[in-house]
C-alpha cells in the first residue's frame, strides 16, 4: 500500500504481489493484514453461483487456513497483478497435492475490490481439471 499526503492509502500491483507471497508462505496472519474487517472471500468452488462465500476476517482466515491444510504444498505461481482504481486482478497457476494424495495444476485468477487501501472482496476462479496422479 502507498500513501500520499492528500489521499487515502491505495492498493497497487506490488500490494497484490505481497498478498500472493503471503499465500505462498501459508501465512494467514499476514494475509489478514491486507483485508478489511468485513472482507468477503468467494471461493472457486461451492454450491452457490458465487462459490462458497466467507464473510469477515475470522471466516476468511479459517477458509484460507483450510486450503493450506487441504493442500499442504499449495503454491500460486507465475503471478501477474493489475490494479485499476478500486479493482484489481491477480492471475496465477495453482499447484498442490491434496491431503488425499492427488495433485492439481490449473490456471486461475482473483478479482478484487478495494476499500480504504485494503482488500474488501476477493473472488477466486480456477480452471476445472481432472485429478492428477502423484
N, C-alpha and C positions, 0 to 999 in steps of 0.2 A: 504494500500500500504506500502511496505517496501522498503528501500533504503540501498545500501551498497556503500562504497567509490568508488568502481570500476565499478559499473553498474547502469543502469537507474532504476527508481522505477519499481517494479513488482507487479502484481495483485496476491493475494493469496485467498485461500478459505475464510479466515477471511474478506477480502475485499468484496467478493460476499455476505457473511452473513450480512455485514454492509449495502450493497446496498439493500438487501432484507428487512432489518429492516426499511430503509427509505421508501420503498414501503408500508410497513405495517403502517407507520406513515402518509402516504399520503403526503410526503414531497418532492414535485417536485424540490425545490431549492437544497436540499441535494442530490437528485438523479443526478442532472446535474453536480455536482462536481466530480462525478465518470466517466464522459463521455467526449470524445474528442469533439472539436468544430464541426467537420464534422461527428459526430456519425450517425449511421444508426440503426433504430428500425424497424424490421419486425414483425408486429402484428400477433397474432394467426389466425385471420380471415381476409378475404378480397378477392377481385376478381382476384388477380394475383396468380401465382404459389407460391410466397413467402408471400402471405397475402397482407396486406396493408403496404407499405413502407413509413417511415418518415425519412427525411434526415436533419441533422443539429440540433443544440441544441434547437432552437426555436420550430421547428416542433415536435421534440421528446418530449419536455416538454409539449407541447399542447396535444399530444397523451396521455401521462401519466395522465395529469390533466383530460382529458375526461373520462378515466377509473374511476378515483376517483369520478367524478360527476355521471357517469352512475351506478356505484356500490358504494354507499356511505359507505358501511361497508366492502369493498373489503379487503381480507386477503389472504396472501400467507403463509401457514403453513407447518409444517413438512419439513422444508428446509434441503437439503443436497447439499453441494457445493464442486466442484472439479476444480482444475486448473492443466493443463499440458502445460508448456511453455506459448505460446501466445494464448491459447484457454482455455475455461472453460465451466462448466455445472452447472446449479442450477436446482435441482428437487424440486417440491413443490406440495401442494394441494391448489388450488384456491377455495375460497368460497366467496359468496357475494349475496346480494339481489339487483336485478336490480331495477332501478328507477320506472319501470312499475309494480313492485310487485312480480315477480317470482324470484326464487332462483336457484343458481348453486353451485355445489361442484364437482370438477374434478381435476384429476392429470394433471400435466404439467411440462414443463421444459423450460429453456432458454439455448441456445447455444451462447457463447460469443467469440468474437475475441478482443484481447487487442493490444494496441499500446502505447508506452511511459508511461506505468503504468496506463493507463486509458482504459475504455471500448470503443472500436471503433464500434463494431457491437453487437446488441442484437437481437436474433431471438427467438420468443416465439412460443411454441407449447402447445396445450391443448386438452385433450380428449373432444370429442363432445358428449354431453349428452342431453336428453330431459329436458325441463324446469321443475323445481320442484315447487310445490305449497308451499307457505309460511305457 
